[in-house]
Amino acid sequence: DVVEKLAKIDTIVFDKTGTLTSQGKTDVVFHPAPVAEATLSTHEKALVASLVQHSTHALSRHILRWLACESGFESRHFQEWRGKGIAATVAGHTLRLGAAQWIFSGKNGQQPALPTSAASLAFLEIDGHYRGHFVIANHYRPQMPEVLANLKQQFEVYLLSGDNASEQPRLAAFFGQNNGSTRMHFNQSPDDKLTFIKNLQAQGKQVMMIGDGLNDAGALKQSDVGVAISEDITAFSPACDAILAARSFDKLARILRFSQSSYRVVLASFVISFLYNIVGISFAVTGLLSPLLAAILMPVSSISVVAFATLATRWLAHKV
């Protein structure tokens, strides 16, 4: 069923963080709050590590690697909100990590000036006090330019990102414009992504969404085909139809071409089977086929169709 849907896709929507960016190559810097300590203490790092280890979000994975310490504490009441962040009680301390709008909601005058950065930001709060923010500078997958160039030859390609638009100039060369309107949309909440997919489908588009985490779950489920890309295939969104290992990202265009070819093989198999039976029935009604010969030809017809489908699919697999 999914392969059949893949064969009909005409529009592809990408998430950015963790999808176009690589989780393995990331620069993380912590900027403390003006009234806080210069950096995180060893105890605070252990608290934060105990918090982020429960999240599958790409930014949480980056921060956990940067902390490079044992968590050592049990997290209680862990919660993860789409498009907002994560929170838990760790060793008696209440920790929240996430978007600035969420961390500083209802705290008039406490929100610092947001840094103008092309990186992703994650703000940390400990026991109700702003402790500082992480700046995560992402590195795009080296295969991205080639993959997008190949896909744009056949599909409409869009970008939906929850981050700010600081990366737009850099990505413009890859996504371009559609009838004067941009194909890139930033500061997108999970609901915004879901609405965008619905609008494309309302225009008659067959949409494939490629994301990586909880923030994309609604869009992945709404799309005609939802693909979760993952560095670790044991951690993925359950809303997806397929899982794409990050190391196979460069094969995305080939996967789509192979799905289209496989779908045509299925249709051709039906045609062969139909013609085979028409010829057989034509002989049968004239009385030219004995029951024994008919009994032999019936399984032979099935075997021939299966053999055709198998050989044709294997040949196409090598061709693409």
C-alpha positions in Angstrom: 0.0 0.0 0.0 2.8 2.4 0.9 4.8 1.6 -2.3 1.6 2.3 -4.4 1.3 5.7 -2.6 5.0 6.4 -3.1 4.6 5.9 -6.8 1.9 8.6 -7.0 3.8 11.3 -5.0 4.3 14.6 -6.8 5.2 16.9 -3.8 7.8 16.4 -1.1 8.0 18.4 2.1 11.2 18.4 4.2 11.7 19.3 7.9 15.1 20.9 8.5 16.6 20.0 11.9 17.6 16.3 12.0 16.3 15.8 8.5 18.5 17.9 6.2 21.0 18.5 9.0 23.3 15.8 10.3 23.0 14.8 14.0 26.6 13.6 14.0 28.3 16.9 13.1 27.1 19.7 15.4 28.7 22.6 17.2 27.1 23.3 20.6 27.8 26.4 22.8 26.2 27.3 26.1 25.5 31.0 26.8 24.7 31.6 30.5 22.1 34.1 31.6 23.6 37.5 32.6 22.9 36.9 36.3 24.0 33.2 36.3 27.3 31.4 36.7 29.7 31.6 33.8 29.0 28.0 32.8 27.1 25.0 33.8 28.5 23.2 36.9 29.2 19.5 36.9 26.0 19.0 39.0 23.9 21.1 36.6 25.3 19.2 33.6 24.2 15.9 35.2 20.7 17.3 35.8 20.3 18.5 32.2 21.7 15.2 30.9 19.1 13.3 33.0 16.5 15.4 31.3 17.5 15.3 27.7 18.3 11.6 27.6 14.6 10.8 27.5 14.0 12.9 24.4 14.4 11.7 20.8 14.4 15.2 19.4 17.6 16.0 17.4 18.5 19.1 19.5 18.2 17.0 22.7 20.6 14.4 21.2 23.1 17.2 20.3 23.0 18.6 23.8 23.4 15.2 25.4 26.5 14.6 23.4 27.9 18.0 24.2 27.3 17.5 28.0 29.5 14.3 27.8 28.6 13.2 31.3 26.7 10.5 33.1 23.2 11.5 34.0 23.2 9.8 37.3 19.8 11.0 38.3 16.2 9.7 37.9 13.8 11.9 36.0 10.3 12.1 37.2 7.2 13.4 35.5 9.0 13.7 32.1 6.9 15.4 29.5 7.6 16.5 25.9 5.4 19.0 24.1 5.4 19.4 20.4 7.0 22.6 19.2 7.7 23.7 22.8 10.2 21.6 24.7 10.7 19.1 27.4 10.4 19.2 31.2 10.9 16.9 34.2 11.7 16.8 37.9 15.3 15.7 38.4 16.8 15.2 41.9 14.3 17.6 43.3 14.9 20.3 40.7 12.3 21.3 38.1 14.0 21.6 34.6 12.5 22.9 31.4 14.4 23.1 28.1 12.9 24.4 24.9 11.7 27.3 22.8 12.0 30.9 24.1 8.3 31.6 23.7 7.5 28.6 26.0 10.2 29.2 28.6 9.4 32.9 29.0 5.6 32.7 28.6 3.9 34.8 31.3 7.3 36.2 32.6 7.2 39.8 31.5 10.6 41.4 31.4 12.5 38.2 31.9 13.1 37.2 28.3 16.5 38.3 27.1 17.2 39.7 23.6 17.2 36.7 21.3 20.5 36.2 19.6 20.6 36.7 15.8 22.1 33.4 14.8 21.8 30.9 12.0 21.8 28.1 14.5 19.1 26.5 16.5 18.4 27.7 20.1 17.3 25.8 23.2 16.6 27.8 26.4 17.2 26.2 29.9 15.2 26.9 33.0 16.1 25.4 36.4 13.7 25.8 39.3 11.8 28.6 37.5 15.0 30.6 36.8 16.4 31.2 33.4 19.9 29.6 33.4 21.0 30.3 29.8 20.6 28.9 26.3 22.3 26.5 24.0 23.3 27.5 20.5 23.4 24.5 18.2 25.0 25.1 14.9 23.9 22.5 12.5 25.8 21.0 9.6 23.8 20.0 6.5 24.1 16.5 5.1 26.8 16.5 2.4 24.4 14.7 0.0 21.7 17.4 0.4 22.5 19.5 -2.7 22.6 16.5 -5.0 19.5 14.9 -3.5 17.4 18.1 -3.8 18.7 18.8 -7.3 17.5 15.3 -8.4 14.2 15.5 -6.7 13.4 19.0 -8.1 13.5 17.6 -11.6 10.4 15.6 -11.0 8.7 16.8 -7.7 7.7 20.1 -6.1 9.9 20.4 -3.0 9.2 22.5 0.1 10.9 23.1 3.4 9.1 23.5 6.8 11.2 24.4 9.8 10.5 25.3 13.4 13.6 27.4 13.5 14.0 31.1 12.5 14.6 32.3 9.0 18.3 33.0 9.4 19.1 30.1 7.2 16.8 31.2 4.4 19.6 32.9 2.2 21.7 29.7 2.5 18.9 27.4 1.5 17.4 29.6 -1.2 19.7 28.1 -3.8 18.3 24.6 -3.1 14.6 25.3 -2.8 14.1 28.4 -5.0 10.6 29.8 -5.6 7.3 28.6 -6.9 5.4 31.2 -9.1 7.1 34.0 -7.1 6.3 32.6 -3.7 8.9 30.9 -1.5 9.1 27.2 -1.0 10.6 27.7 2.4 8.6 28.4 5.6 10.2 29.0 9.0 9.0 29.4 12.6 6.5 26.7 11.9 4.7 25.1 14.8 3.6 21.5 14.6 0.0 22.7 13.8 1.4 25.0 11.1 3.1 22.0 9.5 -0.1 20.0 9.7 -2.1 22.8 8.1 0.4 23.3 5.3 0.2 19.6 4.4 -3.6 19.8 4.4 -3.5 22.8 2.1 -1.3 21.0 -0.4 -3.7 18.0 -0.4 -6.6 20.3 -0.9 -4.9 21.4 -4.1 -4.9 17.8 -5.3 -1.2 17.2 -4.4 0.1 13.8 -3.4 2.4 14.7 -0.5 5.3 12.9 1.1 6.5 14.4 4.4 10.1 13.7 5.6 10.7 14.5 9.2 12.5 13.2 12.2 10.7 13.6 15.5 7.7 14.5 17.7 7.3 18.0 16.2 6.6 16.4 12.8 4.2 13.7 14.0 1.0 15.4 12.9 2.4 16.3 9.5 3.8 12.8 9.0 0.5 11.2 9.8 -1.5 13.6 7.6 0.7 13.3 4.6 0.0 10.6 2.0 3.3 9.1 2.9 5.2 10.0 6.1 8.9 9.1 6.2 10.9 9.4 9.4 14.6 9.8 8.9 16.8 8.6 11.8 20.4 8.3 12.7 19.3 5.5 15.0 16.4 3.5 13.5 15.3 2.4 16.9 14.2 6.0 17.6 11.5 7.3 15.2 8.1 8.8 15.1 5.3 6.1 15.3 3.2 8.3 13.0 5.4 7.5 10.0 4.7 5.0 7.2 8.4 4.2 6.6 11.8 4.7 8.3 14.8 5.9 6.3 18.2 5.4 7.8 20.2 8.6 7.7 23.1 6.9 5.9 20.7 6.1 3.0 19.5 9.7 2.6 21.4 10.0 -0.7 19.2 7.1 -2.1 15.9 9.0 -1.6 15.5 9.8 -5.3 16.3 6.2 -6.3 13.8 4.9 -3.8 11.0 7.0 -5.4 12.0 6.0 -8.9 12.1 2.3 -7.8 8.6 2.7 -6.3 7.3 4.1 -9.6 8.9 1.3 -11.6 7.6 -1.4 -9.2 4.1 0.0 -9.5 4.3 -0.2 -13.3 5.5 -3.8 -13.0 2.4 -4.6 -10.9 0.1 -3.1 -13.5 2.0 -4.9 -16.3 1.5 -8.2 -14.4 -2.2 -7.6 -14.2 -2.3 -6.9 -18.0 -0.3 -10.1 -18.7 -2.6 -12.1 -16.5 -5.7 -10.7 -18.1 -4.5 -11.4 -21.6 -3.4 -14.9 -20.7 -6.8 -15.7 -19.3 -8.6 -14.1 -22.3 -6.6 -16.4 -24.7 -7.2 -19.4 -22.4 -11.0 -18.8 -22.2 -11.1 -18.3 -26.0 -9.7 -21.8 -26.5 -11.7 -23.3 -23.7 -15.1 -22.2 -25.0 -14.3 -23.7 -28.4 -13.7 -27.0 -26.8 -10.0 -27.1 -28.0 -8.6 -27.5 -24.4 -8.9 -30.7 -22.6 -9.4 -30.6 -18.8 -6.0 -32.0 -18.3 -4.3 -29.3 -20.4 -6.4 -26.6 -18.7 -5.3 -28.0 -15.3 -1.7 -27.7 -16.4 -1.9 -24.3 -18.0 -3.7 -22.7 -14.9 -0.7 -22.9 -12.5 1.7 -22.2 -15.4 0.0 -18.9 -15.9 0.3 -18.0 -12.3 4.0 -19.0 -12.2 4.7 -17.0 -15.4 3.2 -13.8 -13.9 5.1 -14.3 -10.6 8.3 -15.0 -12.5 7.8 -11.8 -14.7 7.2 -9.7 -11.6 10.2 -11.0 -9.8 12.7 -10.8 -12.7 11.4 -7.3 -13.8 11.6 -6.0 -10.2 15.2 -7.3 -9.8 16.3 -5.8 -13.1 14.8 -2.4 -12.2 16.4 -2.5 -8.8 19.8 -2.7 -10.5 18.9 -0.2 -13.1 17.9 2.6 -10.7 
